[in-house]
């Protein structure tokens, strides 16, 4: 069976920093930035890229739909 590697892209300008995605991530890929976006919100970003499995939990729970998940079979 092929392994799956994941990658996420977060639209930091649309992220409101609710942190729901951080709690939903089973592999602790996502963290909050100390910087703020143009709207003044701290935003989520993928800190630990290599741990992403592409489970899509973060994208499913994001209330603003700012997370895109990619999955690659390796």
Order of alpha helices (4+ residues) and beta strands (2+ residues): beta-alpha-beta-beta-alpha-beta
